[in-house]
Amino acid sequence: MSASSRTATHKVVRYTTGEEEMYDLVADPWELVNMLGDGSVTPDDRALRDGFFARLFGSSGLCLPPPPGYAVP
């Protein structure tokens, strides 16, 4: 299971294992180079990534909205 978000230019993914991926869809449309894994991420890219995850998980760090049947502890 994972959570992901995208814009016209970037895509970010967080897996339940804690691994994260970020792709520049303009420069890398086939998603071959994980920007978070190769050290090419800039401070602006990191801010974009943080914004994606803030919208996905909010300040609680939990998926918003929670999956059906899941009670927030």
Long-range contacts (C-beta under 8 A, 24 or more apart in sequence): 3-56, 3-57, 3-63, 5-52, 5-53, 5-55, 5-56, 10-45, 10-48, 10-52, 12-48, 12-49, 12-52, 12-53, 14-53, 14-56, 20-49, 22-49
